Amino acid sequence: MADNKIMPNVTGEMQNKIDRASILIEALPYIRKLRGQTIVIKYGGNAMVNEDLKQSVMDDITLLKYIGINPILVHGGGPDINNMLKRVNVESHFVNGLRYTDEETMGIAQMVLIGKTNKEIVSNLNSKGAKAIGICGIDGNLIVAEKMTEDASGNPIDVGYVGKIRKINTHVIEMLANDEYIPVIAPIGVGRDGESYNINADTVAAEVAIALKASKLITLTDVPGVLDGAGSLISILDEESIADYIADGAITGGMIPKIEGCLDTVTRGVNRAHIIDGRIPHSIILELFTSKGIGTMIIKEKRDK
């Protein structure tokens, strides 16, 4: 005899619980697909400054590790460096958007990024129950660099001890990630003669993702993602549409090198690159484990329809 019982009407707190359970079920296929994969996260912007957002990011990264994904965190630290330079009365100046880094500034940047910013992130992750270890490009010759002498257009440039990456040695990262740890990487590189170089964190994150053959590169920013000419979020971009948006002026200014950098990443072997709004709590989880996501995903070619 057929069971004619129907589900009871649920409201209030019980409905809230059911809604939360539905969110977990929605995440299941994404968790299954990403389990065992490596995801490189570039951490910067307001998510590093606002305390609530900071804790949100640490929660997200810890959760990724607990469910079997290998997050690799690369961080910036411009605000911390600026604050320290002001305290010691050293004036900052920039060349083509890059901080001119003389010997004194290099010493301060290294002290702040490795000794303060990196260790604070590690401490925050560990307080969430994660096992994080802070490293920089000097450790194990992780990031081999040389002095940057040309800008993106090939013109001569002098920005002091700012480095261009020559090689990423992945052994240290892989050893940590495969042994239950979350590597937290400060963007300081090392030259052949032992010189230290300050390197843009976006560049480090991209090159680390490529070297590790990561499944995804996620960049936390202070914007919703890539916007079209009408100010609407573009959810997916590929090589062809990026060229079109740049040509018609929808993508302009500082977003162009960021987008081109993401495209270069997926062209060189990373499956997907994501630009997401780090000002939104739990933005990493929302992008990875919901059907619509919240930011812009960059892929090499269009999906099959």
ZIUR-V497570 format. One record per backbone hydrogen bond with DSSP energy under -1.0 kcal/mol. NH is the residue of the N-H (numbers start at 1). CO is the residue of the C=O. If there is no record, write none. Layout:
nh=NH co=CO
nh=NH co=CO
This chain:
nh=14 co=11
nh=16 co=12
nh=17 co=13
nh=18 co=14
nh=19 co=15
nh=20 co=16
nh=21 co=17
nh=22 co=18
nh=23 co=19
nh=24 co=20
nh=25 co=21
nh=26 co=22
nh=27 co=23
nh=31 co=27
nh=32 co=28
nh=33 co=29
nh=34 co=30
nh=35 co=31
nh=36 co=68
nh=37 co=34
nh=39 co=70
nh=40 co=216
nh=41 co=72
nh=42 co=218
nh=43 co=74
nh=48 co=45
nh=50 co=46
nh=54 co=50
nh=55 co=51
nh=56 co=52
nh=57 co=53
nh=58 co=54
nh=59 co=55
nh=60 co=56
nh=61 co=57
nh=62 co=58
nh=63 co=59
nh=64 co=60
nh=65 co=61
nh=66 co=62
nh=67 co=63
nh=68 co=65
nh=69 co=64
nh=70 co=37
nh=72 co=39
nh=73 co=183
nh=74 co=41
nh=75 co=185
nh=76 co=43
nh=81 co=77
nh=82 co=78
nh=83 co=79
nh=84 co=80
nh=85 co=81
nh=86 co=82
nh=87 co=83
nh=88 co=84
nh=89 co=86
nh=90 co=85
nh=95 co=98
nh=98 co=95
nh=100 co=93
nh=101 co=159
nh=106 co=102
nh=107 co=103
nh=108 co=104
nh=109 co=105
nh=110 co=106
nh=111 co=107
nh=112 co=108
nh=113 co=109
nh=114 co=110
nh=115 co=111
nh=116 co=112
nh=117 co=112
nh=118 co=113
nh=120 co=116
nh=121 co=117
nh=122 co=118
nh=123 co=119
nh=124 co=120
nh=125 co=121
nh=126 co=122
nh=127 co=123
nh=128 co=125
nh=129 co=126
nh=130 co=125
nh=133 co=182
nh=135 co=184
nh=137 co=188
nh=139 co=136
nh=141 co=138
nh=142 co=139
nh=143 co=137
nh=144 co=167
nh=145 co=190
nh=146 co=164
nh=148 co=162
nh=151 co=155
nh=154 co=151
nh=157 co=149
nh=161 co=101
nh=162 co=160
nh=163 co=198
nh=164 co=146
nh=166 co=144
nh=167 co=144
nh=169 co=142
nh=174 co=170
nh=175 co=171
nh=176 co=172
nh=177 co=173
nh=178 co=174
nh=179 co=176
nh=181 co=176
nh=182 co=131
nh=184 co=133
nh=185 co=73
nh=186 co=135
nh=188 co=186
nh=189 co=197
nh=190 co=143
nh=191 co=195
nh=194 co=191
nh=197 co=189
nh=198 co=161
nh=199 co=187
nh=204 co=200
nh=205 co=201
nh=206 co=202
nh=207 co=203
nh=208 co=204
nh=209 co=205
nh=210 co=206
nh=211 co=207
nh=212 co=208
nh=214 co=209
nh=215 co=38
nh=216 co=38
nh=217 co=272
nh=218 co=40
nh=219 co=274
nh=220 co=42
nh=221 co=276
nh=228 co=232
nh=231 co=228
nh=234 co=226
nh=237 co=297
nh=239 co=300
nh=242 co=238
nh=243 co=239
nh=244 co=240
nh=245 co=241
nh=246 co=242
nh=247 co=243
nh=248 co=244
nh=250 co=245
nh=251 co=245
nh=255 co=252
nh=256 co=253
nh=259 co=255
nh=260 co=256
nh=261 co=257
nh=262 co=258
nh=263 co=259
nh=264 co=260
nh=265 co=261
nh=266 co=262
nh=267 co=263
nh=268 co=264
nh=269 co=266
nh=270 co=265
nh=271 co=214
nh=272 co=215
nh=273 co=298
nh=274 co=217
nh=275 co=296
nh=276 co=219
nh=278 co=221
nh=280 co=277
nh=283 co=280
nh=286 co=282
nh=287 co=283
nh=288 co=284
nh=289 co=285
nh=296 co=275
nh=297 co=235
nh=298 co=273
nh=299 co=237
